[in-house]
């Protein structure tokens, strides 16, 4: 194709998307080599698509971050959260520590308890098994379930858990004590699990395992968060492949309540400490393509703290959600990246002629269908906290 014919193909693709026709794989691949002018057109189309379905409302969840354990059986090359057993920071929170964090969040007006943890650490590390024996549990997932229940019964915070890959039985066990769950697909590329690549030696980062978790969650009608991590060595085509794989599963089950596009941040003392980070245009391209792939109805999120000086431009690439933002706890996955203050987030959002609204750890369209998406134990609380739009009631 000549460049002129490529431009024509892209223009026609964008027109089809705005008319409600999903972006095909070939149309998505045609966007890989766009120039700066074409990127502007992609972002404009993505923003128009968002406005058609979401209006000017941009959402966030006020949460408290609970890092249940820093032990993990995976050794991702970019991860600074996971600690080796010999590291003094290798720790599993006790119930008292979990509850203390949750109570601080509750007093600060948080509504979501975000549980993050390493995947199945007891299957690799004797220290994790020792921690669990002391706590009276055989697996970290059993302990997670108990802590979700404890936090909800004692503080009323709605638990959202990110425990990684899960089978059907494990999903069922966690479903009754969480308002939603999540697991980043990160990538669907087998190449990135090869020797010398970021996911080498990481049993839970095999794409089929993560996609199987997404399918099982859909079969069980669990509102689920997933997404991709960009800048870890993947190509643009591999990003598209991952997004299309998620779309196929969501089209079957309708349970992916948000897609996250997260930019890699280099961490000291990791194998990728010196790896280049993706620039703002890479994020804008990926966000716009994600919006075009999923359409206007999907909730599309990018973390504001990982691009502290330029995150407002994400609103020009089609996002409608900032994700969890905590007024009391840091981002333990990216501790170097402080959350923006809520007043700042509101101001940045307003500059783009949008309105910031608080949501629960469940997007509004799912909150409005409690019989389908919300476990019985949470329904009364959810109903009391939301308005007719499914968002948190405005303060009078």
C-alpha positions as CSV (number, residue, x, y, z in Angstrom):
1,X,0.0,0.0,0.0
2,X,1.1,3.6,-0.7
3,X,1.1,6.0,2.2
4,X,-1.9,7.7,0.7
5,X,-3.9,4.4,0.5
6,X,-2.9,3.7,4.2
7,X,-4.2,7.1,5.2
8,X,-7.5,6.4,3.3
9,X,-7.7,2.9,5.0
10,X,-7.3,4.5,8.4
11,X,-9.8,7.2,7.7
12,X,-12.4,4.7,6.6
13,X,-11.6,2.5,9.7
14,X,-12.2,5.4,12.0
15,X,-15.5,6.3,10.3
16,X,-16.7,2.7,10.6
17,X,-15.8,2.7,14.3
18,X,-17.8,5.9,14.9
19,X,-20.8,4.3,13.2
20,X,-20.7,1.4,15.6
21,X,-18.7,-1.2,13.6
22,X,-15.9,-2.8,15.8
23,X,-12.3,-2.4,14.7
24,X,-11.1,-5.6,13.0
25,X,-7.7,-7.1,13.5
26,X,-6.5,-6.0,10.1
27,X,-7.8,-2.5,10.7
28,X,-6.0,-2.4,14.1
29,X,-2.7,-3.6,12.5
30,X,-3.0,-0.8,10.0
31,X,-2.7,1.7,12.9
32,X,0.7,0.4,13.9
33,X,2.7,2.8,11.8
34,X,0.7,6.0,12.1
35,X,2.5,9.3,12.0
36,X,1.9,12.2,14.3
37,X,-0.9,13.7,12.3
38,X,-2.7,10.3,12.2
39,X,-2.1,9.8,15.9
40,X,-4.0,13.1,16.5
41,X,-6.9,11.7,14.4
42,X,-6.8,8.5,16.3
43,X,-7.0,10.3,19.6
44,X,-9.8,12.6,18.4
45,X,-11.8,9.6,17.2
46,X,-11.2,7.8,20.5
47,X,-12.4,10.8,22.5
48,X,-15.5,11.3,20.3
49,X,-16.3,7.6,20.8
50,X,-16.0,8.0,24.6
51,X,-18.2,11.1,24.6
52,X,-20.9,9.3,22.6
53,X,-21.2,6.7,25.3
54,X,-19.9,8.2,28.5
55,X,-20.5,11.9,28.1
56,X,-18.2,14.1,30.0
57,X,-18.1,12.0,33.2
58,X,-14.7,10.7,34.3
59,X,-14.6,8.3,37.3
60,X,-12.3,7.2,40.0
61,X,-12.5,4.9,43.1
62,X,-11.3,6.1,46.5
63,X,-9.4,3.2,47.9
64,X,-7.0,1.9,50.5
65,X,-4.2,-0.3,49.3
66,X,-3.6,-3.5,51.3
67,X,-0.4,-5.3,50.3
68,X,-1.2,-8.7,51.8
69,X,2.1,-10.3,51.0
70,X,5.2,-9.3,49.1
71,X,6.2,-13.0,48.4
72,X,5.5,-14.5,45.0
73,X,6.4,-17.6,43.0
74,X,7.0,-15.5,39.8
75,X,10.1,-13.4,39.2
76,X,9.1,-10.8,36.6
77,X,12.1,-8.8,35.4
78,X,10.4,-5.4,36.0
79,X,8.7,-6.1,39.4
80,X,9.8,-4.1,42.4
81,X,6.9,-5.2,44.6
82,X,7.9,-8.8,45.1
83,X,10.7,-9.5,47.7
84,X,12.9,-12.5,48.0
85,X,12.7,-14.5,51.2
86,X,16.0,-13.1,52.5
87,X,14.9,-9.5,52.1
88,X,13.8,-7.8,55.3
89,X,10.8,-6.4,53.3
90,X,9.5,-10.0,52.6
91,X,6.4,-9.8,54.7
92,X,2.9,-11.1,55.0
93,X,0.5,-8.8,56.8
94,X,-1.2,-10.1,60.0
95,X,-4.9,-9.7,60.5
96,X,-4.2,-6.9,62.9
97,X,-2.1,-5.1,60.3
98,X,-4.7,-5.6,57.6
99,X,-7.4,-4.2,59.8
100,X,-5.3,-1.3,60.9
101,X,-4.8,-0.2,57.3
102,X,-8.4,-0.7,56.4
103,X,-9.6,1.4,59.4
104,X,-7.3,4.3,58.4
105,X,-8.9,4.1,54.9
106,X,-12.4,3.9,56.3
107,X,-11.8,7.0,58.5
108,X,-10.5,8.9,55.4
109,X,-13.7,8.2,53.4
110,X,-12.4,5.3,51.3
111,X,-14.9,2.8,49.9
112,X,-12.7,0.2,48.3
113,X,-10.2,-2.1,50.0
114,X,-7.7,-3.0,47.2
115,X,-5.9,-6.3,48.0
116,X,-2.7,-7.0,46.1
117,X,-0.4,-10.0,46.6
118,X,2.1,-12.2,45.0
119,X,0.9,-15.3,43.2
120,X,0.9,-18.6,45.1
121,X,4.1,-17.9,47.1
122,X,3.7,-21.0,49.3
123,X,4.3,-23.1,46.2
124,X,7.9,-21.8,45.9
125,X,9.0,-20.3,49.2
126,X,9.3,-22.0,52.6
127,X,9.0,-18.5,54.2
128,X,5.5,-18.1,52.8
129,X,4.5,-21.6,54.1
130,X,5.9,-20.5,57.5
131,X,3.9,-17.3,57.5
132,X,0.7,-19.2,56.6
133,X,1.3,-21.8,59.3
134,X,1.7,-19.0,61.9
135,X,-1.6,-17.4,60.6
136,X,-3.4,-20.8,60.5
137,X,-4.0,-21.1,56.8
138,X,-2.7,-23.6,54.2
139,X,-2.8,-21.3,51.1
140,X,-2.4,-17.6,50.5
141,X,-5.8,-17.6,48.7
142,X,-7.5,-19.0,51.8
143,X,-5.9,-16.3,53.8
144,X,-7.0,-13.6,51.3
145,X,-10.5,-14.8,51.5
146,X,-10.6,-14.5,55.2
147,X,-9.0,-11.0,55.1
148,X,-11.6,-9.8,52.6
149,X,-14.3,-11.0,54.8
150,X,-12.7,-9.5,57.9
151,X,-12.2,-6.0,56.3
152,X,-15.8,-5.9,55.0
153,X,-17.5,-7.0,58.3
154,X,-15.3,-4.7,60.4
155,X,-15.1,-1.6,58.3
156,X,-17.7,-1.8,55.4
157,X,-15.0,-1.3,52.8
158,X,-15.8,-3.2,49.6
159,X,-13.0,-5.6,48.8
160,X,-11.4,-5.8,45.3
161,X,-8.8,-8.5,45.0
162,X,-5.9,-9.0,42.6
163,X,-4.5,-12.5,43.4
164,X,-3.4,-13.4,39.9
165,X,-4.4,-16.6,38.1
166,X,-7.3,-18.6,39.6
167,X,-9.2,-21.7,38.7
168,X,-12.9,-22.0,38.8
169,X,-13.1,-23.3,42.4
170,X,-10.8,-20.5,43.6
171,X,-12.9,-17.9,41.8
172,X,-16.1,-19.2,43.4
173,X,-14.5,-19.1,46.9
174,X,-13.4,-15.4,46.4
175,X,-16.5,-14.3,44.6
176,X,-18.7,-14.1,47.7
177,X,-16.3,-11.9,49.7
178,X,-15.3,-9.4,46.9
179,X,-17.3,-6.8,45.0
180,X,-15.0,-7.3,42.0
181,X,-11.7,-8.9,41.1
182,X,-8.8,-8.3,38.7
183,X,-5.8,-9.7,37.0
184,X,-3.7,-7.9,34.4
185,X,-3.3,-10.0,31.3
186,X,-0.2,-7.8,30.7
187,X,0.5,-9.5,27.3
188,X,-0.6,-12.4,25.2
189,X,2.9,-12.9,23.8
190,X,4.6,-16.2,24.3
191,X,7.8,-14.6,23.1
192,X,8.0,-12.5,26.3
193,X,8.1,-15.7,28.3
194,X,11.3,-17.0,26.5
195,X,14.8,-17.0,27.9
196,X,16.1,-13.5,28.5
197,X,12.6,-12.0,28.4
198,X,10.7,-10.4,31.3
199,X,8.4,-13.3,32.0
200,X,10.9,-16.1,31.7
201,X,10.5,-18.6,34.6
202,X,7.1,-17.1,35.6
203,X,4.6,-20.0,35.6
204,X,1.6,-17.7,36.1
205,X,2.5,-15.4,33.2
206,X,1.9,-18.0,30.6
207,X,-0.8,-16.3,28.4
208,X,-3.1,-19.4,28.3
209,X,-3.3,-19.5,32.2
210,X,-4.3,-15.9,32.4
211,X,-6.8,-16.1,29.6
212,X,-8.3,-19.1,31.2
213,X,-8.8,-17.1,34.4
214,X,-10.6,-14.4,32.4
215,X,-12.9,-17.0,30.8
216,X,-13.7,-18.7,34.0
217,X,-14.5,-15.3,35.7
218,X,-16.8,-14.5,32.8
219,X,-18.6,-17.9,33.1
220,X,-19.2,-17.1,36.8
221,X,-20.3,-13.5,36.0
222,X,-17.6,-11.9,38.2
223,X,-17.0,-8.2,37.4
224,X,-13.4,-8.3,36.3
225,X,-10.5,-5.8,35.7
226,X,-7.8,-6.6,33.3
227,X,-5.5,-4.9,30.8
228,X,-2.0,-4.7,29.3
229,X,1.4,-3.5,30.5
230,X,3.3,-1.6,27.8
231,X,7.0,-1.0,27.4
232,X,8.3,-4.4,28.6
233,X,9.6,-5.4,25.2
234,X,6.4,-6.1,23.4
235,X,5.6,-4.8,19.9
236,X,2.6,-2.7,19.0
237,X,1.2,-5.8,17.2
238,X,1.5,-7.8,20.4
239,X,-0.4,-5.1,22.3
240,X,-3.2,-5.4,19.7
241,X,-3.2,-9.2,20.0
242,X,-3.6,-9.0,23.7
243,X,-6.5,-6.4,23.5
244,X,-8.3,-8.5,20.9
245,X,-7.9,-11.6,23.0
246,X,-9.6,-9.8,25.9
247,X,-12.3,-8.4,23.6
248,X,-13.1,-12.0,22.4
249,X,-13.7,-13.1,26.0
250,X,-15.6,-10.0,27.0
251,X,-17.9,-10.4,23.9
252,X,-18.8,-13.8,25.1
253,X,-19.4,-13.0,28.8
254,X,-19.8,-9.2,29.2
255,X,-17.9,-9.2,32.5
256,X,-14.8,-7.1,31.9
257,X,-15.9,-3.9,33.6
258,X,-12.7,-2.0,32.9
259,X,-9.5,-2.2,30.8
260,X,-6.3,-0.8,32.1
261,X,-3.4,0.4,29.9
262,X,-0.4,0.7,32.3
263,X,3.0,2.1,31.3
264,X,6.1,0.3,32.5
265,X,8.2,2.2,35.1
266,X,11.8,1.1,35.6
267,X,12.6,0.0,39.2
268,X,16.0,-0.1,40.8
269,X,17.3,-3.5,41.8
270,X,15.3,-5.3,39.0
271,X,16.6,-6.9,35.8
272,X,14.9,-4.1,33.8
273,X,16.2,-1.3,36.0
274,X,17.9,0.3,32.9
275,X,15.2,-0.4,30.4
276,X,13.7,2.6,28.6
277,X,10.2,3.6,29.6
278,X,7.5,4.2,27.0
279,X,6.9,7.8,26.2
280,X,3.6,9.7,26.3
281,X,2.9,9.2,22.6
282,X,3.2,5.4,23.1
283,X,0.6,5.6,25.8
284,X,-1.7,7.9,23.8
285,X,-1.4,5.5,20.8
286,X,-2.2,2.5,22.9
287,X,-5.1,4.1,24.8
288,X,-6.7,5.4,21.5
289,X,-6.3,2.0,19.9
290,X,-7.8,0.3,23.0
291,X,-10.8,2.6,22.8
292,X,-11.2,1.9,19.1
293,X,-11.0,-1.9,19.7
294,X,-13.4,-2.0,22.6
295,X,-15.8,0.8,21.6
296,X,-17.3,3.5,23.6
297,X,-19.1,1.4,26.2
298,X,-16.0,-0.1,27.7
299,X,-14.5,1.6,30.8
300,X,-10.9,2.5,29.9
301,X,-8.4,3.4,32.6
302,X,-4.8,4.7,32.8
303,X,-3.0,5.3,36.2
304,X,-2.5,9.0,36.6
305,X,0.4,8.6,39.0
306,X,2.7,6.8,36.5
307,X,2.8,9.9,34.2
308,X,2.6,12.7,36.9
309,X,3.2,15.7,34.6
310,X,1.2,14.7,31.5
311,X,-1.6,12.4,32.6
312,X,-4.2,14.9,31.6
313,X,-3.4,14.1,28.0
314,X,-4.9,10.6,28.5
315,X,-8.3,12.3,28.5
316,X,-7.5,13.3,24.9
317,X,-6.9,9.7,24.0
318,X,-10.3,8.2,25.1
319,X,-10.1,7.2,28.7
320,X,-13.0,7.6,31.1
321,X,-11.6,6.4,34.4
322,X,-8.6,7.1,36.6
323,X,-8.8,3.9,38.5
324,X,-8.2,3.6,42.2
325,X,-6.7,6.7,43.9
326,X,-5.9,6.5,47.5
327,X,-5.8,9.5,49.9
328,X,-4.0,7.4,52.6
329,X,-1.8,4.6,51.1
330,X,0.9,4.7,48.5
331,X,0.9,2.6,45.3
332,X,2.9,-0.3,46.6
333,X,3.4,-1.6,43.1
334,X,5.0,1.7,42.0
335,X,6.0,3.3,45.4
336,X,8.1,6.0,43.6
337,X,4.9,7.3,42.0
338,X,2.7,9.3,44.4
339,X,-1.0,9.5,43.8
340,X,-2.2,12.9,42.7
341,X,-4.3,14.7,45.3
342,X,-8.0,14.5,44.6
343,X,-8.3,18.3,44.2
344,X,-5.5,18.1,41.6
345,X,-7.2,15.2,39.8
346,X,-10.5,17.1,39.7
347,X,-8.7,20.2,38.4
348,X,-6.9,18.3,35.6
349,X,-10.1,16.6,34.7
350,X,-12.1,19.9,34.6
351,X,-9.5,21.4,32.3
352,X,-10.6,19.0,29.6
353,X,-14.3,20.1,30.1
354,X,-15.0,16.8,32.0
355,X,-16.5,16.1,35.4
356,X,-14.9,13.9,38.0
357,X,-17.2,11.5,39.8
358,X,-16.5,8.9,42.5
359,X,-17.5,5.3,41.8
360,X,-17.3,2.1,43.8
361,X,-14.9,-0.7,43.0
362,X,-17.6,-1.6,40.5
363,X,-18.4,0.4,37.5
364,X,-21.9,2.0,37.5
365,X,-23.5,-0.1,34.8
366,X,-22.6,-3.2,36.8
367,X,-23.7,-1.6,40.1
368,X,-27.2,-1.0,38.5
369,X,-27.6,-4.8,37.9
370,X,-27.2,-6.2,41.4
371,X,-29.0,-9.5,40.7
372,X,-26.5,-10.4,38.0
373,X,-23.2,-8.9,39.2
374,X,-23.2,-8.3,43.0
375,X,-23.0,-11.0,45.7
376,X,-26.0,-11.0,48.0
377,X,-23.9,-9.9,51.0
378,X,-23.0,-6.5,49.4
379,X,-26.3,-5.6,47.7
380,X,-27.8,-3.5,50.4
381,X,-24.6,-1.5,51.0
382,X,-24.1,-0.9,47.3
383,X,-27.7,0.3,46.9
384,X,-27.3,2.7,49.8
385,X,-24.1,4.3,48.4
386,X,-25.1,4.9,44.7
387,X,-27.5,7.2,42.9
388,X,-29.6,6.3,39.9
389,X,-26.6,6.5,37.6
390,X,-24.7,3.9,39.6
391,X,-22.1,6.3,40.8
392,X,-21.5,7.3,44.4
393,X,-24.1,9.7,45.7
394,X,-22.9,13.3,45.6
395,X,-22.4,15.0,49.0
396,X,-25.1,17.5,49.8
